[in-house]
Amino acid sequence: MTTSSGSVKNAMPPGLQEPNINAEPSSSADDCSNSNTKPIVLVTNSDGIESPGLVHLVEALVLQGLCDVHVCVPQSDKSASAHSVTRGVTVEAFSAQINGATAFEVSGTPVDCVSLALSGALFSWSKPMLVISGINRGSSCGHHMFYSGVVAGAREALLCGVPSLSISLNWKKDESQETDFKDAVVLCLPLIIAAIRDVVNGTFTKSCFLNIEIPTSPLTCKGFKLTKQSMWRSTLNWQAVSTSRYPPGHFLASKQGFGLQFAQIGRDASAAGAARRLTTQKKNLEIVESIGAAGKPDSNRVKKYFRLEFSEKQLEDIDDDLDYRALESGFVAVTPLSLSPHTETNIQMAASDWISSVFPGEQ
């Protein structure tokens, strides 16, 4: 890969073999490390512990045996939580079962998960060598990066000085299927392995994190393309409704089998009562409805209900170097994102140099 408009087709990083996600877990020391201690990789997401993107990614990393895998994810779906944090409320962490990895679910946002994991309060370490956020269900291109919880997880890691990747699959209703997540892992695993190797070697870019967008059909991917953030976004549509409850079959009522728990609380209700959850095995979504100050209904107050729906907006820009265009054209779009809006040229060059070292000789 040479420039932001170049692409890589069916290329593997030098010195790496085709990843075997069906191999037995390695029991030897990390090949990328000079010590007997394997580097630590922290995996987070915005979809929760049962997300197939997370499950397949963690399984592949464990089977590769290159690193010790730790997982810290939200207890419920936080896909559009952006870079929000939980303040003034006690955050709970529950141990979770993922074969080969140490895992926790947290009653907070993706940023909470990364921040807590890096604090040293949850795990026995406070500095993993790499943070991977994903694989998310649905693209995070363009302005969606500002809303995206999975991108925010990677951004928080970079804020804390830890190299990071965010990964999303361009999921499309009636077209995508669960097995696409496993194919997405196979597709992006060489890039992850190269990142692990080069972070250990000190040659991975330090000025940005990489947002990796995987096309809808990973098996027919045309290659990797270094891209820039586009202006693409969905339109936010607010609809007035007659009730606060979501109808049966609505995506929030059924997403990943989450249970629903409705609580009516006054301002004087205890935090414990408001935060009561279903069992951790059956995660829940809480919808809290206020019934007036100090629990006293006020008949003079007007109450209205609204629901937010997303609808896609056509992108007018035809620049092939943009993330959305590359993704829709069947490429893996790799977009370097900085913490500063004034360093775009520098981070594009740094990311281009690193990716060119991973996929040399491809035009």
ChimeraX attribute file (.defattr): number of C-alpha atoms within 10 A of each C-alpha:
attribute: neighborCount
match mode: 1-to-1
recipient: residues
	/A:1	24
	/A:2	20
	/A:3	18
	/A:4	19
	/A:5	16
	/A:6	17
	/A:7	23
	/A:8	22
	/A:9	15
	/A:10	12
	/A:11	17
	/A:12	18
	/A:13	17
	/A:14	12
	/A:15	7
	/A:16	11
	/A:17	9
	/A:18	12
	/A:19	19
	/A:20	12
	/A:21	19
	/A:22	10
	/A:23	12
	/A:24	11
	/A:25	16
	/A:26	13
	/A:27	10
	/A:28	11
	/A:29	16
	/A:30	19
	/A:31	13
	/A:32	18
	/A:33	16
	/A:34	10
	/A:35	10
	/A:36	10
	/A:37	12
	/A:38	19
	/A:39	22
	/A:40	18
	/A:41	22
	/A:42	26
	/A:43	29
	/A:44	33
	/A:45	36
	/A:46	32
	/A:47	27
	/A:48	26
	/A:49	26
	/A:50	15
	/A:51	19
	/A:52	20
	/A:53	27
	/A:54	28
	/A:55	18
	/A:56	20
	/A:57	23
	/A:58	27
	/A:59	20
	/A:60	21
	/A:61	24
	/A:62	22
	/A:63	20
	/A:64	21
	/A:65	20
	/A:66	24
	/A:67	25
	/A:68	18
	/A:69	22
	/A:70	22
	/A:71	27
	/A:72	30
	/A:73	34
	/A:74	25
	/A:75	26
	/A:76	23
	/A:77	25
	/A:78	20
	/A:79	21
	/A:80	18
	/A:81	19
	/A:82	21
	/A:83	20
	/A:84	16
	/A:85	14
	/A:86	12
	/A:87	9
	/A:88	6
	/A:89	10
	/A:90	12
	/A:91	14
	/A:92	11
	/A:93	19
	/A:94	12
	/A:95	13
	/A:96	17
	/A:97	12
	/A:98	17
	/A:99	11
	/A:100	16
	/A:101	18
	/A:102	16
	/A:103	23
	/A:104	24
	/A:105	22
	/A:106	22
	/A:107	19
	/A:108	25
	/A:109	30
	/A:110	36
	/A:111	29
	/A:112	23
	/A:113	30
	/A:114	27
	/A:115	21
	/A:116	19
	/A:117	25
	/A:118	22
	/A:119	15
	/A:120	12
	/A:121	11
	/A:122	15
	/A:123	16
	/A:124	10
	/A:125	12
	/A:126	14
	/A:127	20
	/A:128	18
	/A:129	19
	/A:130	25
	/A:131	29
	/A:132	26
	/A:133	31
	/A:134	31
	/A:135	32
	/A:136	30
	/A:137	23
	/A:138	19
	/A:139	23
	/A:140	28
	/A:141	28
	/A:142	17
	/A:143	14
	/A:144	19
	/A:145	22
	/A:146	16
	/A:147	17
	/A:148	23
	/A:149	30
	/A:150	34
	/A:151	35
	/A:152	26
	/A:153	32
	/A:154	33
	/A:155	29
	/A:156	22
	/A:157	26
	/A:158	22
	/A:159	15
	/A:160	14
	/A:161	14
	/A:162	19
	/A:163	25
	/A:164	29
	/A:165	28
	/A:166	28
	/A:167	27
	/A:168	26
	/A:169	27
	/A:170	23
	/A:171	20
	/A:172	14
	/A:173	8
	/A:174	6
	/A:175	8
	/A:176	14
	/A:177	12
	/A:178	12
	/A:179	11
	/A:180	21
	/A:181	28
	/A:182	20
	/A:183	17
	/A:184	26
	/A:185	26
	/A:186	20
	/A:187	21
	/A:188	19
	/A:189	21
	/A:190	20
	/A:191	19
	/A:192	17
	/A:193	19
	/A:194	23
	/A:195	23
	/A:196	24
	/A:197	19
	/A:198	16
	/A:199	20
	/A:200	16
	/A:201	11
	/A:202	10
	/A:203	12
	/A:204	21
	/A:205	22
	/A:206	17
	/A:207	19
	/A:208	27
	/A:209	28
	/A:210	23
	/A:211	27
	/A:212	30
	/A:213	30
	/A:214	33
	/A:215	29
	/A:216	25
	/A:217	20
	/A:218	23
	/A:219	13
	/A:220	10
	/A:221	19
	/A:222	18
	/A:223	19
	/A:224	28
	/A:225	31
	/A:226	29
	/A:227	29
	/A:228	24
	/A:229	21
	/A:230	20
	/A:231	15
	/A:232	22
	/A:233	21
	/A:234	15
	/A:235	12
	/A:236	12
	/A:237	12
	/A:238	12
	/A:239	11
	/A:240	11
	/A:241	12
	/A:242	9
	/A:243	11
	/A:244	14
	/A:245	14
	/A:246	15
	/A:247	11
	/A:248	9
	/A:249	9
	/A:250	9
	/A:251	10
	/A:252	16
	/A:253	17
	/A:254	14
	/A:255	14
	/A:256	16
	/A:257	12
	/A:258	17
	/A:259	17
	/A:260	19
	/A:261	14
	/A:262	15
	/A:263	15
	/A:264	14
	/A:265	19
	/A:266	18
	/A:267	13
	/A:268	9
	/A:269	12
	/A:270	10
	/A:271	12
	/A:272	9
	/A:273	11
	/A:274	16
	/A:275	14
	/A:276	12
	/A:277	17
	/A:278	15
	/A:279	9
	/A:280	12
	/A:281	8
	/A:282	12
	/A:283	21
	/A:284	21
	/A:285	18
	/A:286	17
	/A:287	14
	/A:288	15
	/A:289	13
	/A:290	14
	/A:291	15
	/A:292	15
	/A:293	12
	/A:294	12
	/A:295	14
	/A:296	11
	/A:297	12
	/A:298	10
	/A:299	8
	/A:300	6
	/A:301	8
	/A:302	6
	/A:303	7
	/A:304	10
	/A:305	12
	/A:306	13
	/A:307	13
	/A:308	9
	/A:309	11
	/A:310	11
	/A:311	10
	/A:312	10
	/A:313	11
	/A:314	10
	/A:315	13
	/A:316	8
	/A:317	12
	/A:318	9
	/A:319	14
	/A:320	17
	/A:321	20
	/A:322	25
	/A:323	29
	/A:324	29
	/A:325	20
	/A:326	27
	/A:327	27
	/A:328	15
	/A:329	14
	/A:330	20
	/A:331	27
	/A:332	31
	/A:333	30
	/A:334	29
	/A:335	28
	/A:336	24
	/A:337	25
	/A:338	20
	/A:339	14
	/A:340	10
	/A:341	7
	/A:342	9
	/A:343	13
	/A:344	16
	/A:345	8
	/A:346	13
	/A:347	21
	/A:348	22
	/A:349	16
	/A:350	18
	/A:351	25
	/A:352	24
	/A:353	17
	/A:354	19
	/A:355	25
	/A:356	20
	/A:357	16
	/A:358	21
	/A:359	22
	/A:360	17
	/A:361	11
	/A:362	13
	/A:363	13
